[in-house]
Amino acid sequence: MRRIIVMLLLGTLSLSCIGCSAGTSEAKQEAEEQYLGESIDNHVVFPASVEGFVGDTMPFYDDGTYNIFYLADQRNGKQGYHPWAMMQTKDFVNYDDKGVVINYGETIKDQDIALGTGSVIKDKNGKYHAFYTGHNDAYEPKEAVMHAISDDLENWEKVPEDTFYANENYAKNDFRDPYVLYMENEDCYWMLVTTRSNNTGVIAKYTSKDLKTWKDDGVFFENDMDTDSNMECPTLLKYKNKWYLSFSDQWPNRIVHYRFTDDLKAGFKKPQRDFFDGNGFYAGRMETDGERLFIVGWNGTKVGHADDAEYDWGGNMVTHELIQAKDGSLSPVMVNEVEASMTNSLAVAPEKMTESIKSDDNTLNFAGEEYEVAGFKKLLGSYIVSGKFKNFDENGMFGFAFNLDSENVGKLNIVFNAANKRIEFYNTDNIMAEVPQSYVDYDFGKMDELDVKMVIADGVVSMYVNNDIVFTERMYLSQGMEWGIFSVKSKVSVEDLKVYK
């Protein structure tokens, strides 16, 4: 063990191949079967789709139900792609997936041979309107805003005569993701559109009285992130007397940002932390029932469904509840109904442990040796791991390890890196030499404790810290493999360690 510790700290361990031994291969198959099986069950935490996988989400609350429209990532090689599908939920635990509700065009000549993101709204007469992106790579311009109507949210009639394109003020091939809301004080509808102007990403504003004819009202919001990135999938809504604008930067970080204001005419305030999650959560759209606020996005699968690979586009739907602070800023927390759905407490005594660790009554005390780890038995299905990290060094490094190898080193590691002021994810066992696949900035070195709740299901892990930030990652072998808590040269105590199914 000592030799492995030294090699780890020197960064000389090689990246372990997923499934390179017979035992690991069998475990991977078992975990993937569990992942796929849960994805089609009605009771799920991170649902996939009856059509395949979930792309950009478009939540729409109506009469007690969250109707979550999404781009269906079918991955089946058909001529068109990304039809709109819909799943419905009242609690973000039980879902009814209706499958495709608005299909892509029938021929390569159709503007909407591929569908892109949009939004749904109900008019004063109770009719539903969907505004969506029609995309065709063979056309110039490639993108347009298109319209469909429905009486029941499931059966839609396209209105091709209402299609419109970017004018000379905007980039014709970047003109998408329409978000429509009704502005009661103006008695008109606003539409926000992701586009470009003067070589930078902007969100344009259009207005309409009848949801058919739209007038360009200029740039509503310009990229303020010191990049020229497009700001995809915008949301604008009012919640508890504050206006919130959210969007996803298409490059370089690919995370969801937000701004807020008391008065739209006064411009937006950028909060100190303007994001909720890392790059394992993308294209998040906000929605509210008036009392609670949620953000719904997706966590990508990995190329070849291999943990050591890069992210795909599309995967499983992920939802966070957002809590408003007194200053208007928002913090992500686990959805209450998700936590309440897992109440079966499991024993969490370590099955193996570095000798220097002291363990007593769901508490672990790490001594600050080179590398220490407490390993726990395999878990399958949906479960929650919770605990409090205390008494840690302000330059410490510790965290969770998944898919432990024969030397008890994790191939998948969530790392609290106090020295770097970050929470990091490594899809490699070589955490001292490799760069993390994902990270979020989080300065916790001088905090008294880290209160962690981690929900693990369907090959996805979302870790909530101090009801302040969340970190979502794709980890297939968080299922069916041993997991552990580790420390590298850091004293740290883990208290109230619990696991629920």
Number of C-alpha atoms within 10 A of each C-alpha: 12 10 8 15 18 14 15 21 17 13 15 15 18 13 14 15 13 17 14 9 10 9 9 18 13 13 18 22 14 16 23 19 13 20 22 14 12 21 23 16 14 14 15 20 28 26 29 28 25 20 18 18 24 31 30 29 29 30 26 20 18 12 8 10 14 21 22 22 30 30 27 28 22 18 12 10 7 7 12 20 22 25 24 26 26 25 20 19 17 15 14 20 19 18 21 15 21 15 19 22 16 23 19 22 20 13 11 15 11 16 26 29 23 24 25 28 27 29 26 25 21 18 14 8 6 11 13 17 22 23 26 25 25 28 29 22 14 12 13 9 17 18 27 24 25 27 23 19 19 16 13 10 18 13 12 18 13 17 12 13 9 15 20 16 18 20 10 8 14 22 20 18 19 20 26 28 30 30 25 27 19 19 12 8 6 9 10 14 19 23 24 25 29 24 25 26 17 10 11 16 25 26 29 23 21 20 20 17 14 10 18 13 12 18 12 14 12 13 18 14 17 17 16 12 10 6 12 20 21 22 28 28 30 27 25 22 17 15 17 11 10 16 17 22 19 23 25 25 22 18 12 9 13 18 22 27 22 23 21 23 19 15 11 12 7 8 13 17 16 15 15 7 16 18 22 23 26 23 21 25 27 29 29 31 26 27 24 19 15 10 7 13 18 19 23 21 27 27 31 24 26 19 13 11 16 19 22 21 15 15 21 13 16 24 27 24 26 25 25 24 19 23 17 15 9 7 8 20 21 24 22 25 22 20 17 13 14 17 17 9 16 15 12 10 12 12 12 16 18 17 11 13 19 17 11 14 19 14 17 9 10 15 18 22 18 29 20 19 15 14 23 25 27 24 25 20 15 14 17 18 18 22 23 22 17 20 19 19 22 17 17 25 17 17 16 20 22 27 20 19 27 28 27 21 15 8 11 23 26 28 24 26 28 25 24 25 22 20 14 16 16 17 25 23 27 23 27 25 24 25 25 16 15 15 14 18 17 18 24 19 16 18 16 20 20 12 11 12 18 20 18 18 23 20 25 26 25 28 28 27 23 25 22 24 22 15 17 16 20 25 24 24 27 28 24 27 28 26 28 23 21 20 29 24 23 27 27 23 19 22 21 25 21 22 19 14 18 18 21 18 18
